[in-house]
């Protein structure tokens, strides 16, 4: 990687902590892997925190070290993009509980010298945000020009604005929700049970054997991946087309292209992600309920906040549909918080926020520039 800060610097920092967790425990020390792009300006007013989704990472605009693929949000982050290292000091950290360098079940428990595995404490979205706040303290960033995220990243952005309102000037929340629904929890439970039913899971203690529960994790990924797409998108891309054959086999091979696609998605995922981390992060998502954290009233999370909000949804997203964003907007209005909202059209379902979307770019660019001009 280039040493030019405009093109990304990768770092891992060990912070002494302790980090107090919602579950009641303390975590110390805390490892955080992160990347930065651009340079912090003289008055430290140009910092933007990017928050990643469930299976994302901190490689937001640089090539992934395992897959070699471009960063997961190069459509939005990079030179000449709405979030631009020429204007912004961009920070993206691997979330607590993940497996790309931050403290999680795959990292070493200093008390034992072995991986934490399932002894790692159960965490929440707010715990992830608290860890990010520790990182920003370390970097000398006291206030963010903006916090930006999609999906689980959008939930972190909401949690940032609710937990540290004095530190967040603007929040961009894309394809997200203020709480996980029963349907969301149900899909995650299917995935977790697939992992735990794999004999190679071994109660989470599979690290020493070097033989992880790849089959179970692949099935979990397949089930989840369906929720990221739309029926129209699947039909347009695959329909009922057969995979490399002229007729059905009358067996259980991948006769249909969509079956082959999902199998590929599942298997490729196991090369870059840890099964225990998948359990922990999906549980953190299921526990997320911003209203519950504030007396059962969502508006209470934002009352008195000076943070500007921009919410974006997609019309074919059935994982976090537009109604969820409208609920947040109504709560922001009730709290008197400045908010803008737009529903964008896309055939790609929930994953639309990761794909090429000129409309999304225009919305985010306009919102950020308006805040910078204040």
C-alpha positions in Angstrom: 0.0 0.0 0.0 1.2 3.5 -0.8 2.5 5.7 2.1 0.4 8.5 0.7 -2.3 9.1 3.3 -4.8 10.0 0.5 -4.8 6.4 -0.6 -5.2 4.7 2.8 -3.1 3.8 5.8 -3.8 0.5 7.6 -3.2 0.3 11.3 -4.0 -1.8 14.3 -3.9 -0.3 17.7 -4.2 -1.9 21.2 -6.0 0.4 23.6 -5.8 -0.3 27.3 -9.5 0.1 28.0 -11.4 -1.0 29.9 -14.4 -0.9 27.6 -17.6 -1.2 29.6 -20.0 -3.4 27.7 -23.8 -3.4 27.7 -23.8 -7.0 29.0 -22.2 -5.8 32.2 -18.6 -6.9 31.6 -15.4 -5.1 30.9 -13.1 -5.7 28.0 -9.4 -4.9 28.3 -7.3 -4.4 26.3 -9.2 -3.6 23.1 -7.6 -4.2 19.7 -9.0 -2.1 16.8 -7.9 -2.5 13.1 -8.6 0.5 11.0 -7.8 2.5 7.9 -7.6 6.2 7.3 -7.6 8.2 4.1 -6.7 11.9 3.8 -5.4 14.2 6.4 -7.0 15.8 9.5 -7.1 19.5 9.0 -5.8 22.1 11.4 -9.0 22.5 13.4 -9.8 18.8 13.2 -13.2 19.6 11.6 -13.1 17.3 8.5 -13.2 13.8 10.0 -15.7 11.3 8.7 -16.3 7.9 10.2 -17.5 5.2 7.9 -19.3 2.3 9.6 -19.4 -1.1 7.9 -22.1 -3.8 7.6 -22.3 -7.2 9.1 -19.7 -9.0 7.0 -17.8 -5.9 6.0 -14.5 -4.6 7.2 -12.3 -1.5 7.4 -11.0 -1.9 3.9 -13.6 0.6 2.6 -11.7 2.0 -0.3 -8.5 -0.1 -0.6 -8.0 -3.6 -1.9 -8.9 -6.4 0.5 -5.8 -8.3 1.6 -7.4 -11.7 1.4 -9.7 -11.5 -1.6 -7.8 -8.9 -3.6 -11.1 -7.2 -4.5 -11.5 -3.4 -4.4 -12.8 -1.8 -1.2 -16.4 -2.5 -0.5 -17.5 1.2 -0.9 -15.3 2.5 -3.7 -18.5 3.7 -5.4 -18.9 6.3 -2.6 -15.4 6.8 -1.1 -12.3 7.9 -2.9 -10.9 10.7 -5.0 -13.6 12.7 -6.7 -16.3 10.8 -4.8 -18.8 12.2 -2.2 -16.4 11.2 0.6 -13.1 12.4 -0.7 -9.7 12.1 0.9 -8.8 15.4 -0.7 -11.5 17.1 1.5 -12.0 14.6 4.4 -10.1 12.7 6.9 -11.8 9.3 6.5 -11.7 6.7 9.2 -13.1 3.1 9.0 -12.6 0.6 11.7 -13.2 -3.1 11.9 -16.1 -3.5 14.4 -15.7 -5.1 17.8 -16.4 -8.8 17.5 -15.3 -9.2 13.9 -12.3 -11.1 12.6 -10.2 -8.7 10.6 -8.0 -7.5 13.4 -10.3 -6.1 16.0 -11.0 -7.9 19.3 -13.3 -10.8 18.8 -13.7 -14.5 19.4 -10.9 -15.3 17.0 -8.4 -13.1 18.8 -6.2 -14.1 21.8 -7.5 -13.8 25.3 -4.5 -12.3 27.1 -5.6 -14.2 30.3 -5.3 -17.6 28.7 -3.1 -17.2 25.7 -5.8 -19.0 23.6 -8.4 -17.6 21.3 -11.4 -16.3 23.1 -13.8 -18.5 21.1 -17.2 -18.5 22.8 -15.8 -17.0 26.1 -15.7 -13.6 24.3 -18.4 -11.4 25.8 -21.6 -10.9 23.9 -21.6 -7.4 22.5 -24.0 -4.8 21.1 -24.1 -2.2 18.4 -23.6 0.4 21.1 -20.5 -1.5 22.3 -19.1 -1.3 18.8 -19.7 2.5 18.9 -18.0 2.9 22.2 -14.9 1.1 20.8 -14.9 3.4 17.9 -15.1 6.4 20.2 -12.0 5.0 22.0 -10.2 4.9 18.6 -11.2 8.5 17.8 -9.9 9.6 21.2 -6.6 7.9 20.3 -6.5 9.7 16.9 -7.3 13.1 18.4 -10.7 13.4 16.8 -13.2 14.9 19.3 -15.9 15.7 16.8 -17.0 14.1 13.6 -18.1 16.1 10.6 -20.2 13.1 9.7 -20.7 9.5 10.5 -21.9 7.4 7.5 -23.0 3.9 7.2 -25.4 1.5 5.4 -27.2 -1.5 6.9 -25.5 -2.4 10.2 -23.3 0.6 9.5 -26.4 2.8 9.5 -27.4 1.4 12.9 -24.0 2.4 14.2 -24.5 5.8 12.8 -27.8 6.1 14.6 -26.2 4.8 17.8 -23.4 7.3 17.5 -25.9 10.2 17.2 -27.8 8.9 20.2 -24.8 8.0 22.4 -22.4 10.8 21.5 -24.6 13.6 20.1 -22.0 16.3 21.0 -19.5 14.5 18.9 -21.5 14.1 15.7 -22.3 17.1 13.4 -24.1 15.0 10.7 -25.3 11.4 10.3 -26.0 9.6 7.0 -28.1 6.5 7.6 -28.6 4.3 4.5 -30.8 1.2 4.3 -31.0 0.7 8.0 -33.4 0.4 10.9 -33.8 1.5 14.5 -34.5 -2.1 15.7 -34.3 -5.6 14.4 -37.7 -7.1 13.6 -38.9 -10.6 14.4 -38.3 -11.6 10.8 -34.7 -10.3 10.9 -34.0 -12.2 14.1 -35.6 -15.4 12.6 -33.3 -15.3 9.5 -30.2 -14.8 11.8 -31.3 -17.7 14.0 -31.4 -20.0 11.0 -27.8 -18.9 10.1 -26.6 -19.4 13.7 -28.1 -22.8 13.9 -26.5 -23.8 10.6 -23.1 -22.9 12.1 -23.7 -24.6 15.4 -25.1 -27.8 13.8 -21.9 -28.3 11.8 -19.9 -31.0 13.7 -16.7 -29.0 13.1 -18.0 -26.1 15.2 -17.0 -28.0 18.3 -18.8 -25.6 20.6 -16.7 -22.8 19.1 -13.3 -24.3 19.9 -12.2 -25.1 16.3 -9.2 -22.8 16.1 -6.5 -25.2 17.2 -7.6 -27.8 14.8 -7.5 -25.4 11.9 -10.7 -27.0 10.6 -13.5 -24.5 10.9 -17.2 -25.2 10.4 -17.1 -24.0 6.8 -20.2 -26.0 5.6 -22.4 -24.5 8.3 -21.1 -21.0 7.8 -21.6 -21.3 4.0 -25.3 -22.2 4.5 -25.7 -19.3 6.9 -24.3 -17.0 4.3 -26.6 -18.4 1.6 -29.7 -17.8 3.7 -28.6 -14.3 4.6 -27.6 -13.4 1.0 -31.1 -14.0 -0.1 -32.3 -11.2 2.2 -29.9 -8.8 0.6 -31.4 -9.2 -2.9 -34.9 -8.6 -4.3 -37.2 -11.0 -6.1 -37.2 -8.8 -9.2 -33.4 -8.7 -9.2 -33.1 -12.5 -8.8 -35.6 -13.1 -11.6 -33.9 -10.6 -13.9 -30.5 -12.1 -13.3 -31.3 -15.8 -13.1 -35.0 -16.6 -13.6 -35.3 -20.4 -13.9 -32.2 -20.7 -16.2 -30.3 -24.0 -15.8 -26.6 -24.0 -14.9 -24.4 -25.4 -17.6 -26.8 -28.0 -18.8 -29.7 -28.5 -21.3 -32.1 -30.4 -19.0 -32.8 -31.0 -15.3 -30.8 -33.8 -13.8 -33.6 -35.0 -11.5 -31.1 -35.0 -8.7 -29.8 -32.5 -6.1 -26.9 -30.9 -7.9 -27.2 -27.2 -8.6 -29.5 -27.5 -11.6 -30.5 -23.8 -11.5 -28.1 -20.9 -11.9 -29.5 -19.3 -8.8 -28.5 -22.4 -6.8 -25.0 -22.3 -8.2 -24.7 -18.6 -7.4 -25.8 -19.0 -3.8 -23.4 -22.0 -3.3 -20.5 -19.8 -4.7 -21.5 -17.0 -2.3 -21.5 -19.3 0.6 -18.2 -21.0 -0.1 -16.3 -17.8 -1.0 -17.5 -16.2 2.3 -15.8 -18.9 4.4 -12.4 -17.9 3.0 -12.6 -14.5 4.6 -14.9 -14.7 7.7 -14.9 -16.4 11.0 -17.9 -18.5 12.0 -17.8 -17.4 15.7 -17.7 -13.8 14.6 -20.8 -14.4 12.5 -22.6 -15.6 15.6 -21.5 -12.7 17.7 -22.3 -9.9 15.2 -25.7 -11.3 14.2 -26.5 -11.5 17.9 -25.5 -7.8 18.3 -27.8 -6.9 15.4 -30.7 -8.8 17.0 -30.2 -7.0 20.3 -30.3 -3.6 18.6 -33.4 -1.6 19.6 -32.7 2.1 19.9 -36.0 2.9 21.5 -35.5 0.2 24.2 -32.2 1.9 25.1 -34.1 5.2 25.6 -37.1 4.4 27.7 -39.1 2.7 25.0 -39.5 5.9 23.0 -37.4 6.3 19.8 -37.7 10.1 19.8 -35.9 10.2 23.2 -32.8 8.9 21.5 -32.5 12.2 19.5 -34.2 14.7 21.8 -32.1 17.9 22.0 -29.7 16.7 19.4 -28.1 19.2 17.1 -27.0 16.5 14.7 -28.2 16.8 11.1 -29.6 13.5 9.7 -29.9 12.2 6.2 -31.8 8.9 5.7 -31.9 6.9 2.5 -34.0 3.8 1.7 -34.5 1.7 -1.4 -37.9 0.7 -2.7 -37.0 -3.0 -3.2 -35.2 -3.5 0.1 -37.4 -5.9 2.1 -34.7 -6.6 4.8 -34.9 -3.0 6.1 -37.8 -1.5 4.1 -38.7 2.1 3.6 -41.2 1.9 6.5 -38.3 1.4 8.9 -36.6 4.6 7.7 -39.9 6.5 7.9 -40.2 5.4 11.6 -36.8 6.9 12.3 -37.7 10.1 10.4 -41.0 10.5 12.4 -39.0 10.0 15.7 -36.5 12.7 14.5 -39.3 15.0 13.7 -40.9 14.4 17.1 -37.5 15.2 18.7 -37.1 18.4 16.7 -33.9 17.1 15.1 -33.1 18.3 11.5 -33.7 15.5 9.1 -34.0 14.8 5.4 -35.2 11.6 3.8 -35.4 10.0 0.3 -36.5 6.7 -1.0 -34.5 5.7 -4.1 -35.6 3.3 -6.8 -33.4 0.3 -7.4 -34.0 -3.3 -8.6 -31.2 -4.6 -6.4 -32.9 -4.8 -2.9 -30.9 -4.2 0.2 -27.5 -4.5 -1.5 -28.3 -1.4 -3.6 -26.4 0.8 -1.2 -23.1 -1.1 -2.1 -23.7 -0.9 -5.9 -23.3 1.9 -8.4 -26.0 4.5 -7.6 -25.5 8.0 -9.0 -28.6 9.1 -7.1 -27.2 7.9 -3.8 -23.9 9.7 -4.6 -25.8 12.9 -5.4 -27.8 12.7 -2.1 -24.8 12.0 0.1 -22.6 14.6 -1.7 -25.2 17.3 -1.4 -25.9 16.6 2.2 -22.2 16.6 3.2 -21.4 19.7 1.3 -24.3 21.5 2.9 -23.0 20.7 6.3 -19.4 21.7 5.4 -20.7 25.1 4.2 -22.3 26.0 7.5 
